[in-house]
Amino acid sequence: MSQHREIITKAVIGRGRKFTQATHTFSPSHKPTSILGCWIINHQYEAKKRDSTVELDGTYDINVWYSFSDNTKTEVVTEKVAYTDVIKLKYKDENYLDGGQEVVAKVLQQPNTLEATISPNGNKVIVQVEREFLAEVIGETKVWVVIDPDGEFEEEEWDDEELDDEELDDEEFEDLNPDFLIEDVEE
């Protein structure tokens, strides 16, 4: 009898992560005097696999509460924003089996307002938004397992190969702050 088995199972075969900052500009019906509040609601998205990426198409509503007429009146303006985020995948398993693949996208950071300001010419509102997603592709792959009916398996028989899940690509280095320094900590 063979001392190993081949198991076909579903596993995460690819994964990617994307942090996005976006700026949206829109014109309220009145010239704003000051911004009183800004919030984002009704976030919806859909994920699709495209070649070696996951494409997220989504929408959300930006609500800006502002004053006008020299801070004597207020109004809320709502803008529906559509976006597309393309998430590059890092494949964990290049030897996955062809067939139905499932895409799972998780929100790590819901779209939220970083800052809402009045434009320099005074007639528009500028809203800075951030959002972050994790996308995983689940597919079928083969796993080999060793059969040890006597329970005498020795750990040295395994050929360990460390996989570094935390490798950074060039795109992730763009967000690093080069002026950030870590001071020496006395022990």
LUMLUMTOR-555353 format. One line per field, with one value per atom (N, C-alpha, C): atom name; residue in three letters; z, y, x; residue number from 1. Coordinates in steps of 0.02 Angstrom, whole numbers, plus 50000, padded with zeros to 5 digits. Example, Ala and Ser with C-alpha at 12.3 -4.5 7.8 and 13.67 -1.06 7.14 Angstrom:
<romis>
atome: c(N,CA,C,N,CA,C);
residu: c(ALA,ALA,ALA,SER,SER,SER);
Z: c(50390,50390,50390,50354,50357,50394);
Y: c(49716,49775,49835,49888,49947,50002);
X: c(50660,50615,50660,50642,50684,50645);
num: c(1,1,1,2,2,2);
</romis>
This chain:
<romis>
atome: c(N,CA,C,N,CA,C,N,CA,C,N,CA,C,N,CA,C,N,CA,C,N,CA,C,N,CA,C,N,CA,C,N,CA,C,N,CA,C,N,CA,C,N,CA,C,N,CA,C,N,CA,C,N,CA,C,N,CA,C,N,CA,C,N,CA,C,N,CA,C,N,CA,C,N,CA,C,N,CA,C,N,CA,C,N,CA,C,N,CA,C,N,CA,C,N,CA,C,N,CA,C,N,CA,C,N,CA,C,N,CA,C,N,CA,C,N,CA,C,N,CA,C,N,CA,C,N,CA,C,N,CA,C,N,CA,C,N,CA,C,N,CA,C,N,CA,C,N,CA,C,N,CA,C,N,CA,C,N,CA,C,N,CA,C,N,CA,C,N,CA,C,N,CA,C,N,CA,C,N,CA,C,N,CA,C,N,CA,C,N,CA,C,N,CA,C,N,CA,C,N,CA,C,N,CA,C,N,CA,C,N,CA,C,N,CA,C,N,CA,C,N,CA,C,N,CA,C,N,CA,C,N,CA,C,N,CA,C,N,CA,C,N,CA,C,N,CA,C,N,CA,C,N,CA,C,N,CA,C,N,CA,C,N,CA,C,N,CA,C,N,CA,C,N,CA,C,N,CA,C,N,CA,C,N,CA,C,N,CA,C,N,CA,C,N,CA,C,N,CA,C,N,CA,C,N,CA,C,N,CA,C,N,CA,C,N,CA,C,N,CA,C,N,CA,C,N,CA,C,N,CA,C,N,CA,C,N,CA,C,N,CA,C,N,CA,C,N,CA,C,N,CA,C,N,CA,C,N,CA,C,N,CA,C,N,CA,C,N,CA,C,N,CA,C,N,CA,C,N,CA,C,N,CA,C,N,CA,C,N,CA,C,N,CA,C,N,CA,C,N,CA,C,N,CA,C,N,CA,C,N,CA,C,N,CA,C,N,CA,C,N,CA,C,N,CA,C,N,CA,C,N,CA,C,N,CA,C,N,CA,C,N,CA,C,N,CA,C,N,CA,C,N,CA,C,N,CA,C,N,CA,C,N,CA,C,N,CA,C,N,CA,C,N,CA,C,N,CA,C,N,CA,C,N,CA,C,N,CA,C,N,CA,C,N,CA,C,N,CA,C,N,CA,C,N,CA,C,N,CA,C,N,CA,C,N,CA,C,N,CA,C,N,CA,C,N,CA,C,N,CA,C,N,CA,C,N,CA,C,N,CA,C,N,CA,C,N,CA,C,N,CA,C,N,CA,C,N,CA,C,N,CA,C,N,CA,C,N,CA,C,N,CA,C,N,CA,C,N,CA,C,N,CA,C,N,CA,C,N,CA,C,N,CA,C,N,CA,C,N,CA,C,N,CA,C,N,CA,C,N,CA,C,N,CA,C,N,CA,C,N,CA,C,N,CA,C,N,CA,C,N,CA,C,N,CA,C,N,CA,C,N,CA,C,N,CA,C,N,CA,C,N,CA,C);
residu: c(MET,MET,MET,SER,SER,SER,GLN,GLN,GLN,HIS,HIS,HIS,ARG,ARG,ARG,GLU,GLU,GLU,ILE,ILE,ILE,ILE,ILE,ILE,THR,THR,THR,LYS,LYS,LYS,ALA,ALA,ALA,VAL,VAL,VAL,ILE,ILE,ILE,GLY,GLY,GLY,ARG,ARG,ARG,GLY,GLY,GLY,ARG,ARG,ARG,LYS,LYS,LYS,PHE,PHE,PHE,THR,THR,THR,GLN,GLN,GLN,ALA,ALA,ALA,THR,THR,THR,HIS,HIS,HIS,THR,THR,THR,PHE,PHE,PHE,SER,SER,SER,PRO,PRO,PRO,SER,SER,SER,HIS,HIS,HIS,LYS,LYS,LYS,PRO,PRO,PRO,THR,THR,THR,SER,SER,SER,ILE,ILE,ILE,LEU,LEU,LEU,GLY,GLY,GLY,CYS,CYS,CYS,TRP,TRP,TRP,ILE,ILE,ILE,ILE,ILE,ILE,ASN,ASN,ASN,HIS,HIS,HIS,GLN,GLN,GLN,TYR,TYR,TYR,GLU,GLU,GLU,ALA,ALA,ALA,LYS,LYS,LYS,LYS,LYS,LYS,ARG,ARG,ARG,ASP,ASP,ASP,SER,SER,SER,THR,THR,THR,VAL,VAL,VAL,GLU,GLU,GLU,LEU,LEU,LEU,ASP,ASP,ASP,GLY,GLY,GLY,THR,THR,THR,TYR,TYR,TYR,ASP,ASP,ASP,ILE,ILE,ILE,ASN,ASN,ASN,VAL,VAL,VAL,TRP,TRP,TRP,TYR,TYR,TYR,SER,SER,SER,PHE,PHE,PHE,SER,SER,SER,ASP,ASP,ASP,ASN,ASN,ASN,THR,THR,THR,LYS,LYS,LYS,THR,THR,THR,GLU,GLU,GLU,VAL,VAL,VAL,VAL,VAL,VAL,THR,THR,THR,GLU,GLU,GLU,LYS,LYS,LYS,VAL,VAL,VAL,ALA,ALA,ALA,TYR,TYR,TYR,THR,THR,THR,ASP,ASP,ASP,VAL,VAL,VAL,ILE,ILE,ILE,LYS,LYS,LYS,LEU,LEU,LEU,LYS,LYS,LYS,TYR,TYR,TYR,LYS,LYS,LYS,ASP,ASP,ASP,GLU,GLU,GLU,ASN,ASN,ASN,TYR,TYR,TYR,LEU,LEU,LEU,ASP,ASP,ASP,GLY,GLY,GLY,GLY,GLY,GLY,GLN,GLN,GLN,GLU,GLU,GLU,VAL,VAL,VAL,VAL,VAL,VAL,ALA,ALA,ALA,LYS,LYS,LYS,VAL,VAL,VAL,LEU,LEU,LEU,GLN,GLN,GLN,GLN,GLN,GLN,PRO,PRO,PRO,ASN,ASN,ASN,THR,THR,THR,LEU,LEU,LEU,GLU,GLU,GLU,ALA,ALA,ALA,THR,THR,THR,ILE,ILE,ILE,SER,SER,SER,PRO,PRO,PRO,ASN,ASN,ASN,GLY,GLY,GLY,ASN,ASN,ASN,LYS,LYS,LYS,VAL,VAL,VAL,ILE,ILE,ILE,VAL,VAL,VAL,GLN,GLN,GLN,VAL,VAL,VAL,GLU,GLU,GLU,ARG,ARG,ARG,GLU,GLU,GLU,PHE,PHE,PHE,LEU,LEU,LEU,ALA,ALA,ALA,GLU,GLU,GLU,VAL,VAL,VAL,ILE,ILE,ILE,GLY,GLY,GLY,GLU,GLU,GLU,THR,THR,THR,LYS,LYS,LYS,VAL,VAL,VAL,TRP,TRP,TRP,VAL,VAL,VAL,VAL,VAL,VAL,ILE,ILE,ILE,ASP,ASP,ASP,PRO,PRO,PRO,ASP,ASP,ASP,GLY,GLY,GLY,GLU,GLU,GLU,PHE,PHE,PHE,GLU,GLU,GLU,GLU,GLU,GLU,GLU,GLU,GLU,GLU,GLU,GLU,TRP,TRP,TRP,ASP,ASP,ASP,ASP,ASP,ASP,GLU,GLU,GLU,GLU,GLU,GLU,LEU,LEU,LEU,ASP,ASP,ASP,ASP,ASP,ASP,GLU,GLU,GLU,GLU,GLU,GLU,LEU,LEU,LEU,ASP,ASP,ASP,ASP,ASP,ASP,GLU,GLU,GLU,GLU,GLU,GLU,PHE,PHE,PHE,GLU,GLU,GLU,ASP,ASP,ASP,LEU,LEU,LEU,ASN,ASN,ASN,PRO,PRO,PRO,ASP,ASP,ASP,PHE,PHE,PHE,LEU,LEU,LEU,ILE,ILE,ILE,GLU,GLU,GLU,ASP,ASP,ASP,VAL,VAL,VAL,GLU,GLU,GLU,GLU,GLU,GLU);
Z: c(50000,50000,50000,49961,49955,50021,50033,50095,50089,50036,50029,49993,49998,49964,49931,49876,49842,49858,49885,49902,49861,49830,49794,49840,49851,49899,49874,49905,49890,49938,49912,49953,49923,49963,49937,49892,49828,49780,49760,49776,49761,49809,49823,49872,49852,49866,49853,49899,49906,49953,49920,49930,49899,49945,49958,49995,49945,49947,49898,49934,49911,49932,49869,49874,49816,49836,49787,49798,49753,49782,49745,49752,49697,49697,49669,49702,49676,49696,49660,49670,49706,49766,49800,49767,49784,49753,49777,49836,49862,49874,49873,49887,49962,49979,50050,50088,50151,50197,50238,50264,50302,50297,50308,50309,50381,50393,50460,50474,50422,50431,50364,50364,50303,50323,50291,50306,50243,50244,50186,50207,50165,50179,50115,50123,50067,50023,50055,50017,49991,49927,49895,49845,49837,49788,49764,49708,49677,49652,49662,49642,49586,49536,49481,49467,49449,49432,49359,49345,49277,49270,49233,49223,49291,49306,49370,49420,49412,49458,49479,49531,49550,49541,49506,49493,49537,49577,49621,49592,49579,49557,49614,49635,49692,49688,49735,49741,49815,49830,49897,49890,49941,49942,49990,49967,50009,50028,50093,50118,50151,50127,50157,50184,50249,50282,50283,50254,50249,50265,50283,50294,50234,50223,50170,50193,50152,50169,50235,50238,50296,50360,50356,50413,50442,50400,50425,50405,50356,50333,50323,50326,50314,50264,50235,50187,50184,50166,50155,50081,50052,49982,49979,49936,49930,49858,49853,49788,49788,49737,49729,49689,49716,49685,49664,49603,49578,49574,49588,49584,49558,49534,49515,49543,49585,49612,49581,49556,49529,49578,49602,49652,49619,49621,49593,49639,49611,49651,49654,49712,49721,49727,49683,49683,49733,49773,49822,49790,49741,49710,49635,49600,49527,49493,49530,49501,49519,49525,49541,49482,49496,49444,49409,49344,49307,49331,49328,49350,49385,49419,49453,49507,49498,49549,49580,49644,49681,49704,49698,49720,49783,49835,49897,49910,49917,49933,50000,50043,50110,50117,50150,50163,50227,50221,50279,50309,50266,50287,50245,50277,50241,50215,50159,50135,50190,50207,50257,50237,50264,50247,50286,50250,50282,50295,50244,50250,50200,50220,50175,50179,50122,50121,50065,50070,50017,49969,49904,49854,49859,49832,49836,49805,49752,49721,49760,49810,49856,49834,49776,49754,49750,49768,49765,49831,49841,49900,49877,49912,49896,49955,49940,49992,49977,50027,50021,50058,50024,50049,50048,50096,50095,50101,50072,50077,50067,50093,50085,50080,50035,50022,50024,50041,50035,49988,49936,49889,49890,49889,49887,49832,49798,49747,49775,49775,49802,49743,49739,49685,49708,49663,49681,49670,49715,49711,49740,49726,49752,49813,49862,49923,49931,49943,49956,50031,50057,50129,50137,50189,50205,50251,50236,50278,50327,50391,50443,50489,50467,50505,50573,50583,50647,50695,50671,50713,50729,50686,50698,50652,50627,50580,50615,50583,50612,50575,50613,50585,50534,50541,50495,50424,50414,50347,50303,50334,50296,50263,50204,50169,50178,50231,50245,50196,50171,50127,50153,50179,50208,50152,50158,50112,50148,50119,50150,50126,50167,50150,50151,50182,50192,50145,50087,50039,50015,50008,49984,49911,49872,49804,49799,49741,49732,49745,49727,49736,49809,49854,49925,49955,49925,49950,49936,49888,49871,49930,49975,50030,50091,50089,50146,50152,50214,50228,50236,50189,50194,50252,50279,50333,50402,50404,50468,50494,50555,50586,50652,50667,50730,50775,50834,50880,50919,50938,50979,51047,51068,51133,51182,51239,51288,51324,51336,51371,51445);
Y: c(49941,50000,50063,50112,50174,50212,50247,50283,50357,50375,50444,50443,50499,50508,50577,50581,50644,50666,50726,50752,50814,50818,50878,50918,50981,51022,51094,51132,51204,51239,51288,51326,51395,51441,51508,51500,51515,51507,51574,51628,51695,51746,51797,51847,51915,51967,52035,52084,52141,52192,52260,52306,52372,52426,52477,52536,52593,52629,52683,52747,52801,52867,52902,52932,52965,53034,53078,53146,53156,53179,53191,53265,53297,53367,53374,53411,53424,53493,53516,53584,53582,53610,53615,53670,53672,53721,53793,53801,53867,53870,53931,53940,53928,53876,53858,53910,53921,53963,53919,53863,53817,53747,53697,53627,53609,53582,53565,53490,53451,53378,53343,53283,53243,53170,53130,53059,53020,52956,52913,52855,52843,52790,52750,52696,52655,52626,52602,52572,52503,52492,52428,52414,52350,52333,52262,52248,52181,52166,52104,52085,52034,52042,51996,51983,51921,51905,51922,51957,51975,51959,51906,51883,51873,51910,51901,51957,51986,52038,52024,52059,52061,52133,52141,52208,52219,52272,52290,52351,52343,52398,52414,52477,52495,52565,52579,52646,52662,52726,52750,52821,52842,52910,52952,53011,53060,53113,53124,53175,53230,53291,53348,53398,53411,53462,53526,53579,53641,53700,53756,53818,53864,53909,53958,54023,54074,54140,54165,54165,54188,54152,54086,54042,54054,54076,54086,54030,53989,53934,53872,53813,53751,53708,53661,53615,53553,53497,53435,53420,53410,53391,53319,53278,53207,53194,53160,53140,53065,53030,52959,52953,52915,52907,52835,52825,52758,52752,52693,52682,52612,52603,52538,52532,52481,52467,52402,52402,52341,52316,52255,52226,52174,52185,52138,52078,52018,51957,51929,51902,51863,51791,51748,51680,51637,51601,51555,51487,51471,51405,51414,51408,51415,51353,51298,51234,51218,51267,51254,51220,51186,51150,51197,51188,51228,51212,51260,51249,51310,51301,51357,51388,51451,51489,51538,51548,51593,51653,51712,51773,51798,51810,51837,51904,51957,52022,52045,52066,52089,52161,52200,52270,52272,52296,52306,52375,52424,52492,52518,52526,52554,52623,52644,52712,52762,52804,52855,52920,52974,53041,53057,53076,53101,53176,53212,53284,53310,53358,53392,53467,53497,53568,53604,53670,53713,53729,53726,53739,53811,53825,53893,53946,53928,53978,53985,53942,53949,53922,53890,53867,53791,53754,53681,53651,53588,53551,53495,53488,53437,53388,53323,53272,53220,53208,53156,53095,53037,52974,52921,52875,52817,52754,52698,52633,52579,52519,52464,52398,52356,52290,52235,52175,52114,52069,52043,51998,51931,51877,51810,51771,51730,51685,51615,51581,51513,51466,51415,51367,51298,51250,51181,51170,51133,51117,51047,51018,50952,50959,50917,50914,50842,50832,50765,50757,50702,50689,50621,50616,50554,50512,50450,50404,50371,50373,50343,50301,50242,50202,50181,50178,50156,50214,50276,50333,50342,50319,50323,50373,50420,50469,50513,50524,50568,50634,50687,50754,50768,50738,50752,50730,50688,50665,50719,50771,50825,50869,50891,50938,51007,51042,51107,51159,51197,51253,51312,51361,51419,51463,51482,51529,51595,51648,51714,51748,51746,51777,51853,51880,51952,51987,51958,51991,52055,52108,52172,52180,52209,52225,52300,52323,52393,52440,52420,52462,52479,52432,52443,52490,52497,52542,52615,52628,52696,52733,52697,52729,52740,52720,52729,52802,52825,52893,52892,52921,52919,52961,53008,53051,53019,52961,52929,52896,52912,52883,52851,52796,52764,52782,52810,52830,52769,52770,52715,52715,52657,52650,52621,52655,52630,52572,52521,52461,52468);
X: c(50042,50000,50044,50024,50063,50066,50121,50131,50112,50076,50053,49985,49951,49887,49887,49852,49842,49771,49764,49698,49687,49629,49610,49564,49583,49546,49543,49499,49496,49543,49579,49626,49634,49662,49678,49739,49729,49784,49814,49781,49807,49778,49818,49796,49826,49789,49813,49780,49812,49788,49798,49750,49758,49729,49770,49751,49745,49691,49680,49659,49688,49665,49640,49581,49551,49526,49522,49496,49436,49381,49320,49302,49284,49266,49195,49154,49087,49063,49012,48986,48919,48915,48851,48808,48744,48699,48712,48745,48762,48837,48864,48935,48947,48987,48996,49038,49018,49057,49104,49077,49119,49090,49133,49112,49096,49037,49016,49022,49024,49030,49031,49060,49062,49063,49021,49019,49003,49020,49011,48965,48914,48866,48852,48814,48790,48846,48898,48953,48933,48941,48927,48982,49000,49052,49042,49074,49073,49143,49165,49233,49230,49276,49282,49356,49372,49441,49453,49508,49527,49602,49617,49686,49719,49772,49807,49790,49730,49707,49635,49614,49544,49521,49466,49440,49378,49381,49326,49290,49225,49184,49136,49136,49094,49067,49022,48993,48984,48982,48964,48937,48900,48873,48914,48934,48969,48918,48909,48864,48906,48898,48934,48883,48890,48849,48890,48863,48901,48856,48887,48850,48862,48815,48822,48789,48791,48765,48794,48861,48899,48878,48875,48858,48789,48741,48673,48626,48645,48603,48647,48614,48652,48614,48653,48624,48669,48639,48677,48675,48733,48737,48761,48729,48747,48770,48827,48853,48866,48841,48856,48920,48968,49034,49043,49066,49082,49158,49184,49256,49271,49332,49358,49428,49439,49506,49530,49591,49621,49674,49664,49708,49752,49817,49865,49872,49870,49872,49943,49960,50021,49997,50021,49998,50037,50000,50029,50040,49998,50000,49993,50048,50047,50019,50013,49992,49920,49878,49808,49775,49720,49684,49636,49629,49581,49511,49469,49401,49374,49319,49286,49328,49343,49379,49330,49338,49295,49336,49308,49342,49307,49347,49320,49356,49318,49347,49320,49367,49349,49371,49328,49345,49388,49449,49492,49481,49467,49452,49394,49336,49279,49297,49268,49281,49264,49312,49300,49334,49309,49333,49396,49448,49509,49503,49477,49471,49419,49381,49334,49349,49364,49383,49345,49347,49319,49375,49361,49413,49437,49498,49525,49480,49444,49399,49334,49322,49266,49199,49194,49128,49121,49173,49171,49193,49174,49195,49242,49298,49348,49349,49338,49336,49390,49433,49484,49459,49462,49435,49489,49487,49531,49489,49516,49483,49536,49524,49572,49535,49559,49529,49581,49557,49596,49556,49589,49556,49592,49553,49580,49545,49584,49557,49562,49505,49502,49492,49534,49529,49549,49543,49561,49636,49665,49736,49747,49805,49821,49866,49851,49892,49914,49978,50004,50011,49986,49993,50027,50067,50103,50059,50053,50014,50062,50045,50086,50041,50023,49975,50001,50067,50094,50109,50101,50115,50188,50232,50304,50339,50301,50328,50379,50436,50488,50488,50493,50489,50544,50601,50657,50642,50591,50575,50544,50518,50486,50539,50524,50566,50534,50554,50523,50546,50498,50514,50474,50508,50474,50448,50385,50355,50346,50371,50366,50302,50249,50186,50189,50240,50242,50291,50304,50348,50316,50354,50328,50347,50302,50320,50332,50356,50375,50316,50256,50197,50185,50200,50189,50241,50299,50350,50333,50287,50269,50238,50203,50169,50213,50276,50321,50342,50349,50371,50447,50485,50558,50586,50545,50568,50557,50527,50513,50576,50595,50655,50635,50667,50656,50715,50699,50751,50775,50838,50865,50830,50812,50779,50830,50838,50886,50855,50895,50871,50879);
num: c(1,1,1,2,2,2,3,3,3,4,4,4,5,5,5,6,6,6,7,7,7,8,8,8,9,9,9,10,10,10,11,11,11,12,12,12,13,13,13,14,14,14,15,15,15,16,16,16,17,17,17,18,18,18,19,19,19,20,20,20,21,21,21,22,22,22,23,23,23,24,24,24,25,25,25,26,26,26,27,27,27,28,28,28,29,29,29,30,30,30,31,31,31,32,32,32,33,33,33,34,34,34,35,35,35,36,36,36,37,37,37,38,38,38,39,39,39,40,40,40,41,41,41,42,42,42,43,43,43,44,44,44,45,45,45,46,46,46,47,47,47,48,48,48,49,49,49,50,50,50,51,51,51,52,52,52,53,53,53,54,54,54,55,55,55,56,56,56,57,57,57,58,58,58,59,59,59,60,60,60,61,61,61,62,62,62,63,63,63,64,64,64,65,65,65,66,66,66,67,67,67,68,68,68,69,69,69,70,70,70,71,71,71,72,72,72,73,73,73,74,74,74,75,75,75,76,76,76,77,77,77,78,78,78,79,79,79,80,80,80,81,81,81,82,82,82,83,83,83,84,84,84,85,85,85,86,86,86,87,87,87,88,88,88,89,89,89,90,90,90,91,91,91,92,92,92,93,93,93,94,94,94,95,95,95,96,96,96,97,97,97,98,98,98,99,99,99,100,100,100,101,101,101,102,102,102,103,103,103,104,104,104,105,105,105,106,106,106,107,107,107,108,108,108,109,109,109,110,110,110,111,111,111,112,112,112,113,113,113,114,114,114,115,115,115,116,116,116,117,117,117,118,118,118,119,119,119,120,120,120,121,121,121,122,122,122,123,123,123,124,124,124,125,125,125,126,126,126,127,127,127,128,128,128,129,129,129,130,130,130,131,131,131,132,132,132,133,133,133,134,134,134,135,135,135,136,136,136,137,137,137,138,138,138,139,139,139,140,140,140,141,141,141,142,142,142,143,143,143,144,144,144,145,145,145,146,146,146,147,147,147,148,148,148,149,149,149,150,150,150,151,151,151,152,152,152,153,153,153,154,154,154,155,155,155,156,156,156,157,157,157,158,158,158,159,159,159,160,160,160,161,161,161,162,162,162,163,163,163,164,164,164,165,165,165,166,166,166,167,167,167,168,168,168,169,169,169,170,170,170,171,171,171,172,172,172,173,173,173,174,174,174,175,175,175,176,176,176,177,177,177,178,178,178,179,179,179,180,180,180,181,181,181,182,182,182,183,183,183,184,184,184,185,185,185,186,186,186,187,187,187);
</romis>
